[in-house]
Amino acid sequence: METARVLVAADKFKGSLTAVQVAERVTAGLRRVVPGLKVETLPVADGGDGTVAAAVAAGFERREARVTGPVGDPVTAAYALRGSTAVVEMAEASGLQHLPDGVFAPLTATTYGSGELLAAALDAGATTIVFGVGGSATTDGGAGMLAALGARFLDADGKPVGPGGGGLAALAEADLSGLDPRLKDVDLILASDVDNPLTGPKGAPEVYGRQKGASEEDIAVLDAALAHYASILGPEKAALPGAGAAGGIGYGALVALGARFRPGIEVMLDVLGFAPALARATLVITGEGSLDEQTLHGKAPAGVAAAAREAGIEVVAVCGRLALEPEALERAGIARAYALADLEPDPAVSMAQAGPLLERAAESIARDFLS
């Protein structure tokens, strides 16, 4: 009989466990039932927060830079580097976690620090940059990022417009001639699980503005300002998939930096070396905090399951809460899902005790699939 080899390729359980901790807990639970079991761990991410951590767990070097946070305060942001490939996560510089005490700034939050983080990766010699976008506090169309890289956005008086999406309403001229020349020689991959356009009913302000503190009035202001900005930079790219990612930073990268859009999980599986790890496995365990409808639209577990199914390898999932019917799981290529909520129905207790509960779930997986 073939020796079992398990690949644990799960995302974080947001608010409870990092992807690395998920892998550790699952491994511990499996080995409690099957001592000496061969387990390989490959924490994964889909381009959003946790992407740099996943790259570091896969052998990239963690680097740090002091950059401008979304409301102008300096923050320490990490990126990952291996050889000439960098993984840059915009949330590290411009994410919601950098807002002071959750005080939102929907009209003025800037992606300037994301541009500084990209520049740090260029300084480190990167010629391929995976730019993971998600979890942003910003809706500025990437204007701040581009300004940090040398672009100038001027009002009718020739003065720089104010920070954030709100400032773009006064934009009269966009001068991209000063952009960092090194960008011309870089393969910049826009990695996102979001394929929204820049503006309109499915655009960045309307779909994601509220979670960044925008009122209905703010959303209308931001949508009009971004449409005006795109009319000056190039409206044709505003409708591309991914243009609306992370408050429109996707559009800035596509229109001015020559980026190419790819689903975040596909890019990250390539970068992390998933294919060779998969080839060594007889069972794959994936997962994330909540397995729900969103999971099926480009989140990490769906990407892992699709790749494993193509290779003919069985997949099971772990999660905090399960909101998918068995038929939906089966369509995604997941044989069975184990939810912590089944072991502990109180969400607060489940999140606080996620580690021990996950070990118990992994014990069940071992008994059901490996004994």
N, C-alpha and C positions, 0 to 999 in steps of 0.2 A: 504493500500500500504506500502511496506517495506520502512523504513527510510533509506535514502541514507547515506552511509558512504564511504568516499573517502580515499584511501591510496595513498599518493604521495611518490613514490620510484624511484627517478631519480638520475642520476649521475651529476657531475659538467658540466657546459658549459665552457670548457677550455678557459682561457684568459678573461672570463667575470664574471662568477658567480660560487661560490662553490656549492656543492650539497645542503648544508644547506640553502644557499640563494635562490637556485632554489625552494626548498620546501616552503620557506617563501613567495616568490612572487606568486607562484601558489595558495597557500592558500588564500592570500589576494585577488587575482582576482576572485577565486571561490566564496568567501564570499560576494563580492560586488554584485553578482547576486543572490546568495542564502544565505541571512544572517542566521547565526547560524548553518550553515552546519557542520556536524561532519567530521573533517579531521584529519587523522593520518599521520604523516610524518616519513619516514624512509630513509634518504639519503643513497645511495648505492655507491659502488665502485667495480671494478673488479680485484683488486690486484695491479693496477698501482698507480700513484700519486693520492692522495685523499683518500686512503684506511684507513689511521690512522684517518683522520678527520671524516670519516663515522662511524668508530668504537666509537670514542669519542661522536659523536652525538647520538649514540645508548646506551650510558651509561657507556662506558669504561672510565677509568681514563687516562688522558694524562700524560705521563712521558717524560722527556728529558734527553739526554746524550750528552756530548761533545765527538765527534769522529773525525776520520781522513777523510777529504773530498777526492774527487776523484783525486785531484792533490797534496794532501799532507797537505793542510791547515786545521786547525781545524774548524769544523762546529758543530752547535747545531742541533741534530736530535731528532725527537719525535717518540715515540712508544705508543701503547695503552695497558692497562692492566685491566682485570677484573677477580678477583680471581686468578686462576693459568693459565689463558689463556692470551697470549699476541698476539697483532697484530703488526708485524714489517714490515715496508715498506722500501725496499732497496733504493728507490729514496731519502728518507729522508737523507741518509748518502752518497750515491754514485750517485745521480741523476744529470741530465744535468743542473738543476738549480744552482748547486754548482760550475759550471765552471766560472772562473772570466771573466766577460764581454763576455761570449760566446766564449772564446778562447778554442778550442777543444784540447784534448790530446789523440787521438785515440790509440796510441801505449803504452802509459804509465799510463793512468788513472787506478786507483786501487779500488777494492771493500773492501779494508782493513776496512774502517769505517762500512761497513755492518756487518762484523764479530764482530766488537766492539759493534754494536747495538744489535746483537743477544746475546752477552755476558752480556749486560746490562739487557736484558730480563731474562736471566738465573739468574743473581744476584737478580732480583726482585722476584724470586720464580716461574717463569713460567715453567710449565711442558707440556703445549700444546702451540706451536708457529705457528701462521699463518704467513707465510713469503711471503708477496706480492712483486712480482718482476716485474719491468717495469720502463720505463723512465730513464734508466741508462746512465751514461756518459762513461761506461766501456765496454771493451771486453777482460776480463782477465780470463774467465772460472771459476770465483769464487776463483782463487788462492789467491788473497788478503784477501778475507773473511776467507779462511781456515787458512792463516798465522796468522791472528788476533786471531784465535781460537786455535792456538798452533801447526799447521802443519809447516814443514820446506821444502822449495823448493830450492835445491842447484845445482850449476853448477859443471862442471868437477873438479874444484879446491876446492870444498866443501864450496864455498861461496854462500850466498843467491843470487838468480837471481834478476834482476831489476824489478821494479814495472810494472804492466800492462801486456797486452797480448804479447807485443813485447819482454819482458824479458823471456817469456816461451820458446823461441827458443833455449835458452842456458841451459834449464833444463836437468840435468843428473840424479838427485835422488829426489824422493818425500818421505818424512818421515812423516807419519800421526800418529805416535805413541804418540805424545805429544798433540793430540787434547783434548780439555776440556772434562773430563770424564762425566760431567753432561749431555752431549749431548746424551749419550747412553739411558738415561731415559726420553728423550723428544720425544713427537709426533710432528715432524716438517712437516708441510703441505706446500708444494710449490704451491702457488696460483698465477696463471698466465693466461692471455688470449692468450698466445702465445704457440704453440705446436711444434715449429721448433726444429730440431736436432741441435747439436753443430756446425758441419762443413758441407761443401759442398754447392751445389747450393741453398739450402734452409736454410743453417746454419746461425749462428749469424753474422759473419763478412759480408757475402754477402748480407743478407737481411736488416740488421740494421746498418752496419758499416758507411754508408754514412751520416746518420743523426747524427752520432757522430764525423763527421769531417774526416773520413778516405778517403784517395785517393784510386784509383784502386790498386796502388802498396801496400798501407797499408793493403788493404783487403786481398791481396794474402799473405802478411807476416803474418797477424793475423790468417788466415785460416790454414796455415802451422804450425804456432806455437801452435794453439789449438789442431790440429791433433796430434802433437808430445806430447803435455801435456797429451792428452787422451790415447796415446799409453803407457804412463808410469802409469797413474792412473787406467786405465781400459776402453778399447775402447767400450765394449759392452753397457755401459750406455750412450755413446755419441749420439746414434741414438734414444734414448727414447724421446717421446713427452715432451717438456718443457726443454730439455737439453740446447737448444739454447736461452732460455729466458734471457733477461737482460744481453746480452753479454756473455752468457754461465755460469752465476752464477747458473742457474738451474742445469747444469751438476755438478758443485762443490757440490751443496747441495744433489743431488741424489747419487753421487758416494762416498762421504766421510761422509755425515751427516745423511744418512739413511732417507732422506726426501721422501715423497710420493707426486706425482703430482696430483693436482685436478684443474679443470677450476676455475679461480679466482672468477667469479661471483657466482658459486655454493657454494664455501666455504664461501664467504662473506654473502650470504643470510642466510646460516645456523648460522653463528656467530652473525649476526645482529638481529636474531629473526624474519625473514621475514614470516615464515609459520603461526605463530599465528596472526601476523598483517594482513596477507592476509585473514585469516578465518573471520576477523571482517569486511572486506570490501565488498562493492557492486560495486565499480568502482576503477580501478587502473590507476594512471597517472605515466608514466615513461618518460625517455628521456635522452638526452645528447646534447652536442654542435652540433655535426654533425651526422645525421642519414644517414648512407651510407653502402656500401658493408661490410666494416669492422665491423659495428654494428652486422651484422648477424653471425659473427664468434667469439662468446664468449664475446661480450661486455655486459655491465650491462643491457641496455634495453632489449636485446634479452633474457637474463636469467630471468629477471622479467616477461616478456611477456609469456615465456614458462611455468613458474610456475603458473601464473595466469590462462592461458588457461587450464592447467591440472585441476585447481580447478573450472573451468567454470565461471570465473569472467572476465568481459569485460575490455580491456586495451586500453587506448589512449596514445599518446606520444606527448611531446613537444620537440622542437629542434631549434637550430639556423638556420641551413640549412638542407633541405631535399633532398637527392639524391637517394631515393628509389621509385620505381614504386608502385602503390597501391597493385598490386599482391604480390610483395615482402613483403610489410608490412603485408598483410593478412596471408601470409605463416608464418611469424614470430609471428602471434597472436596479431597484433596491428590493431585495428579497424580503426583508423584514426590518422594522425599526423598533428600537428599544428606547422608551421615553422615561426620563427621571420622574416625570409627573405620575407615572403608574406606580412608582415606588413611594413617592411622597407628594400627595396632592396639593399641599400648601405651597404656592409659588415662592414665597419668601424663604421658607425652610429649605425648599428644593435648591434654590440658588445658593443659600448659605452652606448647604451640605453637598454641593454638586460633586466634589471630589470623591467622597466615600460612596455616594449613590452611583456614580459612574463606574466605580470598581464593581459594585454589585451587578450592574447591568452587563458589564463585560464578563462576569462569572456566568451569567445566563447565556450569553453568546457562546462561550466556551462549551457549556453543557449541550446547547442546542446544535452547534455546528462543528465542534471539534472533538467531542468525546466519542 
